[in-house]
Amino acid sequence: MTVIPRNIDDPVEATYQHFKKRPMESLRTSKELGFDPRYAQRLIMASVDAPDDYYKLFLSEDEGLSFREIIDTDGEFISCYEFSRSNPNHIYVVCAYTIRHSTDNGQTWKDFPNLPFDKGDNMGGAAIAVDPHDENMLWYTNCNYPGQVAYTTDCGATWHYPLEFNPAMKDKKFNWVVLAGNEQHGVYLSTIEESFIYYKDDETNGWVDYSAGFPPGARITRLVPFYKDGKLRAATSQGLWEIPLYRDKFKPVAQPMALNIGNADISATPRKEILFGSYSIVNQKDAKWEWTFSPKPQRVIGVNTRNPRVIFGNNGLYDVTLKVTTPQGSHIRTIREMIRINTPTAIDQPATPEVPTTIRYVNGILTLVLQTENLKEKKIFTLHDVNGALLYKVEIPAEETMTEIPLQQWKEGIYIYKLTTNHHKYFGKFLTK
C-alpha cells in the first residue's frame, strides 16, 4: 500500500502499518478500497492475510484499524465491489461466478438473477461502475475476454450490450469503465492490452476514440476522473497521464460526506466536531456550496464552504443536505439520518475545552465523566438542582485525570454542576432521562 505525502516533494511511503488487514492488490483486475460516499472512514476490501480471505469481503468503520467480515462466498474469488452514490445502502460485489447486491448497507445479499455473459466465463477480471444518478444501473467489463461490456438497469434481470454492433471494439479487452455522471450519460472505457480510451454519451453518435496523444506502449492500470479540475487521469506502466474530460463543464452531482467518522452513530461522542466534505462530482471552478442540517445542531461553522464543521450535541436523527452550484447548474442531495445521537442524557457541556464531559454507563450505572487531565491542580466538584440547592460535593486531587460521578441516586431532571480550582471556574448542565 502506498501513502501519498501531503507535499509533492516528500517521499512516498510504502507500508501496511495503517491497516489491520492487508488489502488484495492486482494490476490486471480492479482490486481496490471501496469507500462509502457518506463516511470517509468506512470502506470495504478483499484481503490476502489468510488463504480464505480471498473469498471474503471485509468492512472497516475506522479507516482500517479494525475489520469485520460481511461476505463469505464459500470459495468464490472476489473480483470487485462498489458503493452506489445515489443510495449508498446499495453495494455491489462481483465474484468469480456470481454478482451479489445488498440494498441494506451490507446486512443481507442477493445474487443477480442473470449474468451478463456465459456462466462458464470466470469473472475474475471484472470491473464495475454504478451510475451516480441511479443505484439500480450497473456497468460491467471483464478484461479476460474480448468485447465483454454490458450494463443493467434492473439489477441483473436484463442486460444491454453497447458494443453489440461495433465489431472493431468487440475484438478488444476492456479493464476499466468510468461513468462521467454528466447530463449526457457519458461513459469511458479503457483497454488492457493496447493503450486505447473510448468515450460515448447521448450526443456523440456512438463511441469516440479518445486516445489521441496517449503513449501507444503504455499499459493502463487505472482510469479515474479528477472532477475538481475537469480531468481524466490514467495510471500506466509509463507514469501518470491526464487529459481534459470529454465534457469538462457539466452540471454537478452533489455528495455530502463526513470525513472523520465511519458511520452515522456518534452517541458515544455527541459533542465531537464532525468535519464534512463535498465528495461531489463537480468541476470546482466558480463552484458554490450550501449545507443544511436538520434538526439544527448546536454549532455549525462554514455552511457555504466545501468543508463545514459541526457539533450536533443533542439526541436526534439528523438529515444532511448539500447543494452544489456551478455556472452549469445546481444539484441537491440529502442523506437521511446521516447522523444519529441516542444517549441516556442530553448534555450541555461547558464552553471551555479544558474539561471534556460525557455521560455514559459505567458498570451499568449512569455516570457523569469529567476528563480533567489539563487541570494540574486540586479541584472541587459540586452538583446542584435547577433551584441552586447543593446536592453533592467532592474534592478531586490534582493528579486525577478522570473523575466519574455516579448519577443513579438522583431522579430524572435538569442538574447544574460546577468545577472550581484556585484559578478557574467551569459550569455545565445536563438532563437525565
C-alpha positions in Angstrom: 0.0 0.0 0.0 1.3 3.4 -0.9 0.7 6.5 1.2 0.9 9.7 -0.8 2.6 12.6 1.1 0.9 15.9 1.7 3.7 17.7 -0.1 4.6 16.5 -3.6 8.3 16.8 -2.9 8.2 14.5 0.2 8.9 10.8 -0.2 6.2 8.3 -1.0 5.6 5.8 1.8 5.0 2.1 1.1 3.5 0.5 4.2 0.7 -1.6 5.6 1.0 -0.4 9.1 -2.1 1.8 8.9 -4.3 -1.3 8.2 -5.2 -4.2 10.5 -5.5 -6.4 7.3 -3.5 -6.2 4.1 -5.7 -5.4 1.0 -5.5 -7.6 -2.1 -3.7 -5.8 -4.9 -3.6 -6.7 -8.6 -2.6 -4.8 -11.7 -4.8 -6.8 -14.1 -8.0 -6.7 -12.1 -9.7 -3.9 -10.1 -8.6 -4.7 -6.6 -9.1 -1.5 -4.6 -10.5 0.0 -1.5 -14.3 0.7 -1.8 -15.3 3.8 0.1 -18.7 4.6 1.4 -19.6 8.0 -0.2 -21.2 9.1 3.1 -18.4 8.3 5.6 -14.7 8.6 4.6 -13.6 6.2 7.3 -16.0 3.4 6.1 -14.5 1.1 3.5 -14.7 -2.4 2.1 -12.0 -4.6 0.7 -10.8 -8.1 -0.1 -7.7 -9.3 1.8 -4.7 -11.6 1.4 -3.9 -12.1 5.1 -5.2 -15.7 5.1 -5.9 -18.2 2.4 -9.7 -18.0 3.0 -9.6 -14.2 2.8 -9.5 -14.3 -1.0 -13.2 -15.4 -0.8 -14.4 -12.9 1.8 -15.2 -9.2 1.8 -14.3 -7.1 4.9 -15.7 -3.9 6.2 -13.9 -1.2 8.3 -15.6 1.7 10.0 -12.4 3.2 11.5 -10.3 3.6 8.3 -8.6 0.2 8.5 -7.8 -0.1 12.3 -10.3 -3.0 12.6 -12.4 -5.1 10.2 -15.3 -7.4 10.3 -16.5 -9.9 7.6 -19.6 -9.0 5.7 -19.5 -11.7 2.9 -18.2 -15.2 2.8 -18.5 -16.6 -0.7 -17.7 -20.2 0.2 -14.7 -20.4 -2.1 -15.7 -18.0 -4.8 -12.9 -15.4 -5.7 -14.0 -11.8 -5.2 -13.2 -9.6 -8.2 -14.5 -6.1 -7.4 -17.0 -4.1 -5.4 -18.6 -0.7 -5.3 -21.0 1.5 -3.3 -23.7 3.5 -5.0 -23.6 7.3 -4.8 -27.3 7.9 -5.3 -28.2 5.5 -2.5 -25.1 4.2 -0.6 -27.1 1.5 1.1 -26.7 -0.3 -2.2 -23.4 -2.2 -2.6 -22.4 -4.4 -5.5 -19.9 -7.3 -5.3 -18.7 -9.3 -8.3 -17.4 -12.8 -7.6 -16.0 -15.4 -9.9 -19.4 -16.8 -10.9 -22.0 -14.5 -9.2 -22.8 -10.9 -8.8 -24.2 -10.0 -5.4 -26.2 -7.0 -4.4 -27.1 -5.5 -1.0 -29.8 -2.9 -0.5 -29.5 -2.6 3.3 -25.9 -1.4 3.8 -24.3 -4.8 3.6 -26.6 -6.6 6.1 -28.1 -9.1 3.6 -27.2 -10.0 0.0 -28.9 -11.4 -3.1 -27.4 -12.9 -6.2 -28.3 -11.3 -9.6 -30.9 -13.5 -11.4 -28.8 -13.3 -14.6 -25.2 -12.8 -15.5 -24.2 -10.6 -18.4 -22.3 -13.3 -20.3 -21.8 -17.1 -20.5 -21.9 -18.6 -17.0 -18.8 -20.5 -17.8 -16.8 -17.3 -18.1 -14.8 -16.6 -14.9 -15.5 -13.0 -13.8 -12.1 -12.8 -12.0 -11.1 -9.9 -14.4 -14.3 -7.9 -13.9 -14.6 -4.2 -13.2 -17.9 -2.4 -12.4 -19.3 1.2 -12.1 -22.6 2.3 -10.6 -24.4 5.2 -12.2 -24.2 8.2 -9.9 -27.8 9.0 -10.5 -29.3 5.5 -10.3 -28.4 2.9 -7.8 -30.0 0.2 -10.0 -27.9 0.8 -13.0 -24.6 -1.1 -13.1 -22.0 -1.2 -15.9 -19.7 -4.3 -16.2 -16.5 -5.1 -18.0 -14.2 -8.2 -18.0 -10.6 -7.8 -19.2 -10.1 -11.6 -19.6 -12.5 -11.8 -22.6 -12.8 -9.5 -25.7 -15.9 -7.4 -26.1 -17.3 -8.1 -22.6 -19.0 -4.8 -21.8 -22.6 -4.7 -20.6 -25.0 -2.8 -18.4 -28.2 -3.5 -16.5 -30.8 -1.1 -15.2 -32.8 -3.6 -13.1 -30.2 -5.4 -11.0 -29.5 -8.2 -13.5 -33.0 -9.0 -14.6 -32.0 -7.9 -18.1 -28.7 -6.8 -19.7 -27.8 -4.4 -22.6 -24.7 -4.7 -24.8 -23.3 -1.3 -26.1 -20.7 -3.0 -28.3 -23.1 -5.3 -30.0 -22.9 -3.5 -33.3 -19.3 -2.3 -33.1 -17.1 -5.1 -34.5 -13.8 -3.2 -34.1 -14.4 -2.6 -30.3 -15.8 -6.1 -29.8 -12.3 -7.5 -30.5 -10.7 -5.6 -27.6 -10.5 -6.4 -23.9 -11.6 -3.7 -21.6 -10.3 -3.3 -18.0 -12.0 -0.1 -16.7 -15.4 1.5 -17.1 -15.9 5.1 -15.8 -19.3 6.8 -15.7 -19.0 10.6 -16.1 -22.1 11.5 -14.2 -22.9 14.3 -16.7 -26.3 15.1 -18.2 -25.4 13.3 -21.4 -24.8 10.0 -19.5 -21.1 9.8 -20.6 -19.1 6.5 -20.3 -15.4 6.0 -20.7 -13.8 2.6 -21.5 -10.1 1.7 -21.4 -8.4 -1.4 -22.9 -5.9 -3.6 -21.1 -3.7 -4.9 -24.0 -3.5 -1.7 -26.1 -3.5 1.9 -25.0 -7.0 2.9 -26.1 -9.5 5.1 -24.3 -13.1 5.4 -25.7 -16.0 7.7 -24.8 -19.6 7.9 -25.7 -22.7 9.7 -24.5 -26.2 10.6 -25.7 -24.9 13.2 -28.2 -21.7 11.6 -29.7 -23.4 9.3 -32.2 -21.5 6.2 -30.9 -18.1 5.6 -29.4 -15.3 8.2 -29.9 -11.6 7.2 -29.8 -10.3 9.5 -27.1 -6.7 8.2 -27.2 -5.0 11.0 -29.1 -1.7 11.9 -27.5 -1.7 8.9 -25.3 1.6 6.9 -25.3 1.0 3.9 -27.6 3.0 1.4 -25.4 1.6 2.4 -22.1 -0.5 -0.2 -20.2 -3.4 1.3 -18.4 -3.7 0.1 -14.8 -6.3 2.6 -13.6 -8.6 5.1 -15.1 -10.2 7.7 -12.9 -11.9 11.1 -13.3 -10.5 14.1 -11.4 -13.7 16.2 -11.4 -12.2 19.1 -9.4 -10.2 20.2 -12.4 -12.2 18.6 -15.1 -9.6 16.0 -16.0 -9.4 12.3 -16.9 -6.4 10.6 -15.4 -4.7 7.3 -16.3 -2.2 5.4 -14.2 0.0 3.4 -16.6 3.3 1.5 -17.0 4.8 4.7 -18.2 3.6 7.1 -15.5 0.5 9.2 -14.9 -1.3 10.8 -17.8 -4.2 13.2 -17.9 -6.5 14.8 -20.5 -9.5 17.1 -20.1 -12.7 15.3 -19.6 -14.6 14.9 -22.9 -17.1 17.4 -21.4 -15.2 19.2 -18.7 -18.0 21.6 -18.0 -21.1 19.8 -16.6 -23.9 20.1 -14.1 -22.6 18.9 -10.7 -23.8 15.9 -8.7 -23.8 16.7 -5.0 -22.5 14.2 -2.5 -22.2 15.1 1.3 -19.5 13.1 3.2 -18.5 13.1 6.8 -14.7 12.9 6.8 -13.8 11.9 10.4 -16.3 9.2 11.3 -17.2 5.7 9.9 -20.9 5.5 10.4 -24.0 7.5 11.5 -23.9 6.8 15.2 -22.0 9.3 17.3 -23.9 8.7 20.5 -20.7 7.9 22.4 -19.2 11.3 21.4 -22.2 13.7 20.8 -20.0 16.8 21.2 -17.4 15.6 18.7 -16.7 18.1 16.0 -17.7 16.4 12.7 -15.8 17.6 9.6 -17.9 17.4 6.4 -16.6 17.5 2.9 -18.1 17.8 -0.6 -17.4 14.4 -2.3 -19.4 15.7 -5.3 -18.9 15.2 -9.0 -18.1 18.9 -9.7 -15.6 21.0 -11.6 -14.8 23.4 -8.8 -14.1 26.4 -10.9 -16.6 29.0 -9.7 -18.4 26.3 -7.6 -20.5 27.3 -4.6 -21.7 25.1 -1.6 -24.7 25.4 0.6 -25.1 23.0 3.6 -28.3 22.4 5.6 -28.6 20.2 8.8 -32.0 19.2 10.2 -32.8 19.4 13.0 -30.5 22.3 13.9 -27.2 21.2 15.5 -25.6 23.1 18.5 -23.0 24.7 16.3 -22.2 24.9 12.6 -19.2 26.7 11.1 -18.9 27.3 7.3 -22.3 26.4 5.8 -21.1 28.0 2.5 -17.7 26.3 2.3 -16.6 23.0 1.0 -15.7 21.7 4.5 -18.1 22.8 7.3 -17.5 21.8 10.9 -20.5 20.8 13.0 -21.2 19.9 16.7 -24.6 18.2 16.9 -24.7 17.7 20.7 -28.3 16.8 21.2 -30.2 13.5 20.8 -31.8 13.1 17.4 -31.7 11.9 13.8 -30.0 14.4 11.6 -30.5 14.8 7.8 -27.6 16.4 5.9 -28.3 18.3 2.7 -25.7 19.6 0.3 -26.5 21.9 -2.7 -23.7 22.5 -5.2 -23.9 25.2 -7.8 -21.7 26.0 -10.8 -22.3 28.1 -13.9 -23.7 24.9 -15.5 -26.4 24.4 -12.9 -27.2 23.1 -9.4 -27.8 19.8 -7.8 -29.1 18.9 -4.3 -28.6 15.7 -2.4 -29.9 14.8 1.1 -28.7 11.9 3.2 -31.5 11.0 5.6 -30.4 10.3 9.2 -26.8 10.7 8.3 -26.0 11.5 11.9 -27.7 9.7 14.9 -27.4 10.5 18.6 -29.2 8.4 21.2 -27.6 8.8 24.6 -29.2 8.3 28.0 -29.0 12.0 28.5 -28.8 15.2 26.6 -25.8 17.1 27.9 -24.8 20.8 27.5 -21.1 21.0 28.1 -19.1 24.0 29.3 -17.6 26.1 26.6 -14.1 25.6 27.8 -12.1 22.8 26.1 -10.1 22.0 29.3 -12.8 19.8 30.8 -14.4 17.5 28.2 -17.6 16.0 29.7 -19.6 12.9 28.7 -22.4 10.9 30.3 -22.2 7.1 29.8 -23.0 3.8 31.6 -20.1 2.6 33.7 -20.7 -1.0 35.0 -24.4 -0.5 34.3 -24.7 2.8 36.2 -25.4 6.1 34.6 -22.3 8.2 35.2 -21.0 11.8 34.6 -17.4 11.6 33.4 -15.1 14.6 33.7 -11.7 14.5 31.9 -9.5 16.8 33.9 -6.0 15.9 32.7 -5.4 19.5 31.6 -6.1 20.8 35.2 -3.0 20.1 37.2 -4.4 21.4 40.5 -6.9 20.5 43.1 -10.5 20.7 42.0 -13.8 21.0 43.8 -16.9 19.5 42.1 -20.4 20.5 43.2 -23.8 19.3 41.8 -26.9 21.5 42.2 -30.6 21.2 41.2 -32.3 23.8 39.0 -33.0 25.9 42.0 -29.3 26.0 43.0 -29.6 23.7 46.0 -26.4 21.8 46.7 -26.8 18.1 46.2 -23.3 16.7 46.1 -19.7 17.9 46.7 -16.4 16.2 46.3 -12.7 17.2 46.2 -10.7 15.9 43.2 -6.9 15.5 43.7 -4.6 17.4 41.3 -3.1 14.2 39.9 -6.5 12.7 39.0 -7.1 12.9 35.2 -10.7 11.4 35.0 -13.5 11.7 37.5 -16.6 9.6 37.5 -19.7 10.8 39.3 -22.5 8.2 39.6 -26.0 9.6 38.9 -28.2 6.7 40.0 -29.3 8.4 43.3 -30.9 11.4 41.5 -34.2 11.3 39.7 -34.9 12.4 36.2 -34.4 16.1 35.7 -32.1 19.0 34.9 -28.9 19.4 37.0 -26.2 22.0 37.1 -22.6 21.3 38.1 -19.6 23.5 38.9 -15.9 22.6 38.8 -13.7 25.0 40.8 -9.9 25.4 41.0 -7.8 28.2 42.5 -7.7 29.8 39.1 -10.7 28.8 37.2 -14.5 28.0 37.4 -16.3 25.8 35.0 -20.1 25.3 34.7 -22.3 22.9 32.9 -25.7 21.3 32.9 -27.3 18.1 31.9 -30.6 16.3 31.7 -31.1 12.8 32.9 -34.0 10.8 31.4 
